[in-house]
Amino acid sequence: MDPVFIRIGPLTIRWYGLLLTLAIFAGFHLAERIVAARGHDPEKFSRVAFWAVVGGVIGARAVYVLTSWAEFAGDPLRALYVWEGGLSFHGAILGGLLVFLYYAWRERIPLYDYLDATVPGIALGVIAGRVGNLMNGSDTVGRLTNLPLGFTWPDWAQGFPGVCTDTGELAYGYCAGEVVRGPVHLAQLYGALVGLILLVASYFWLKAKRPPGYVFWQFVFWYSLLRSLIEEPFRINPLWLPVYENPELGVGFFTATQLVSIPLILLSGYMLLRYRRTR
């Protein structure tokens, strides 16, 4: 659990950036094959998808910084250090989607076919991002818990600052109580599990050969639901709407992500019902 994969002189390669880069290349390869199988030009898709990735990274970082400004207030330039981790998935989807919408308006690309093709790659990105978070140590950390699955970070695990027992927050700055290294929920692996489930599911969604857009809306629905239930309740995130919290088990509702997921679940559920009625 070391954020750095390898150092070669002044060059430092981090796990987070390496894994996301590999996921992007694998996602491109899979998407090109899907687009070609649907009778579209894979080279044109690649050109649009490249800018969608750029837009996704910008959107992901911008939303993360805006929602975690206290982390960057002392050193605003750190907002540019994407390789250190800290990306918002919803921001990435929004940034990439805006690029696809722009090209749909400008060049009349087959929008839904393109979006469907990106789903396996996005699922790979979810897995890579969460494993990278695990290696960083301080990203997407889980709440303290007394459940048997709680994990105590070893002293040699770099990048993990510990948790303040009095506040239940990461031990940055002053803590009135004891600073401990666990046991905490391994929320990073919970998130990776969500990505793995969606990657496997995307194979069957694509195999079903439903109308364009079906795979995309399935992904939006199940990602929003699974993340809200499997990962998000167990993370050290502020409860924007504190409906329920159990410090002993390490569970809380509702975080910002869970609140954003509610309209996404409703919208994608409505769109999937439309596909069902059409069929």
N, C-alpha and C positions, 0 to 999 in steps of 0.2 A: 504494500500500500504506500507507494511513493509516486508523487505526481509526475516525476521525470522518468521517461522511458530510457533515454540514453543521452549522454553528453559527449560531444566530439569537439574538443577545443572550446571555442566560444559558442558553438552551436548546441542548443538544448532542444531536444524533442520530447514533448510531453505526451503522456498516454491519452489525454483528452483530445488533443488535436489530431494525433495519429489515428485513433479509432474512428473519429468523425470523418476524417479524410478517406479512410478505407471504406466506410459505409457509403459515402457519397459516390465513390467510383463504382462500387458494387451496385448501388442503386441506379446509376446511369446505365450500366450494362443491362440490368434486368428491364429497365424501362424502355430502352431502345428495342429490345426483343419484343416486348408487349406491343409497342406502337407499330412495329413492322408487321406483326401478326394481325393487326387490325387494319392493315392496308394503308398506313401513313408513312411519310418520309422520316426515318429515324434521325437523319442529319438535321432536319429542321427542328425536330423536337429537341435535340441536344443543344442547339443554339438558344432556344427559348428557355430550356431547363437550366442552362448555365446561369442566365440572368435571374432566374427564379431562385437559385441557390444563393446568389449574391444578395438578392432582396430578402431572402429568408434569414440569412445571417444578420443583416442589418436590423431587421424587424425583431429577431430574437434577442439581440443584445440591447436594443433600445427599450423594449418592454421590460427586460430584466432590470436594467439600470433604473428606469423610472419607478419600478415597484420595490427596489432595494436601494434607494438613494442614500440612506444612512451609511451604507457600506462604501460609498464612493465620495461622500461629501468632503472628507479630509484630503483626498487626492483624486480629483475628477479625471485626470489622465488615465487612471486605471480602468475607466470605462472602455478604453480602446483595447485592453489586454484580453481579447477574446480567448486566446489560447490557455488562459488560466481557468477557464470554465465560467459558468454563469450565463446560460441562455434560456430564454423563455420559449417553450414549445409553441404556445399559442401565438407568440410574436413571430416565430418562424413561419408558421402556417399562414398568418396574415400577410407577412411580407412577400412570401412566395406566391400566394394566391393573387395578390395585387398585380404582380408581374404577368401571370398567366391571363388575368382579365384584360390587362392592357394589350397583350398580343392578340387576344380573341377579338378585341375591338379594332385593332389596327390591321391585322393580317388574316382575320377570320380562321384562326387555327381551330381544330376540333377540340374544344376546351375540355369536355368531359373525358374524352379518350386520353388526353394528355394527363389529366388529374388521376384517372384510374391507374395509369401506368406508373405513377410516382409512389403509389401506396406501399409496395414492398420495400422500396428504398427508404421511405419515411420510417417504416417499422424497424429497419436496420439501424437508422439514425437514432431511434429511441433507445435501442439496446446499447449501441456504442456510446451514446451520451451518458447513460446511467452507469455503465462500467467505468467510463472515464471519471464520472463523479466519485465513484467508489475509490479510485486510485488517488484522486485529489484529497480525499479525506474530509474536507470541510464543505463539500457540496451536497445538497439534498439529504442532509443528515436526519436520522430518525429520532423520535422522541424517546426519553427514558422510559423503560418498561420493566415490570417484574414478571413478564411472561417468560416461559422457558426458552423461547426463540430469541430472547434478547442477546445482543453481542457486545462484548467489552473489547474496545480497541486496545491492542497491545502497545506498550510504550514505544516500540520501534516504528510504529505506523506514523509516517511523516504526514504533515499537513492537517492533522486532526487536533483542534484546539481544546477539546474537552467540552463538557456541558456544565453549566452552573446549576447546582441542585436547588437553589432558592428561586430561580426564575425559569428553569427548564430551557434556557437559551444557550447558544454556543458561547463559550467562554472568551469572548473578545472584550478586552478592557477589564473593568472592575467587577468582581463577583463578591457578594456579601457572604455567600455560603461556600460549601465545598465544591471544588472542580473535579469531576469524575470523567472517566473514559467509557462509561457504560454501566449496566447493560442498556443498549439502545436498539430500536428497530433498525434493521439493515434496509432502510427505505430505498437505497440505490438498487439493491437486488430486486425489491418488489417492483420498481419501475422497469427494470430490465425484463422481468417476467411478463409485464404487460406488453412490452414490445415483442417478445417471443410469441406470445399468444396471437398477436395481430399479424405477425409475419406468417405463421402457419395458416391462420384464417384467410389471409389475402390470397393464398394459393387456391383455396376452394371457391372464394368469391370470383376470382378471375376465370376459373375453370367452369363456373356455372353459365358463362356467356350470356349474361343479362345485358340490358340496354346500357349505353354509356352513362356514367355517373353513378351507377349502382355500387361499384366497388368503393368509390370515394366517400359516398354517404354512409356506407357500412362502416368504413374506417372512422369517420367522425363520430358516429354514434357509439361504437364500442370502445374507442379510445377514451372518449369523454367519460363513459360509464365506468370502465375498468380502472382508469387512473383515479377517479373519485372514490372508488371503493377499496382498491387494493394498495395503492401507494399513498395518496394524499392524506388520509386520516392519520397516518403514522409519522409524518414529517414534522420537523420543527419549523412550522410556518405560523404566522399570526392568524388568529381566528377573526376574520372580518365580521362574521356573524356568529358569535359564540352561543350556539344552540346546545352543544353537548361537549363536555371534556372530562376525560378520566385520566388523571395523572398516573395512577397506579398501572393501568394497562398501556398508557401511552397512546391514547386515541382522542381525536378532536374533530369537531364539525362546527362551522363551515369555513374553510380557507377561501382565499380569492379564487384559486383555481377551481374549487368545487362550485362556487357561485357562478363563475363563467361557464362551467360545464352544463349547468341546468338549461339555459337557452339553446346551447349547442345540441344537447340530447333531444330537446323538443323539436328543433328545426330538422335535424337529420332523421328523427323518427317520422315526422310528417312527410319528408321527401321519400323515405322508403315505403311508406304506405301508398304514395302515389305510384311508385314502381309496381307495387303489388296489384293495385287496381288496374293499371295499364295491362299487366300480364293477363 
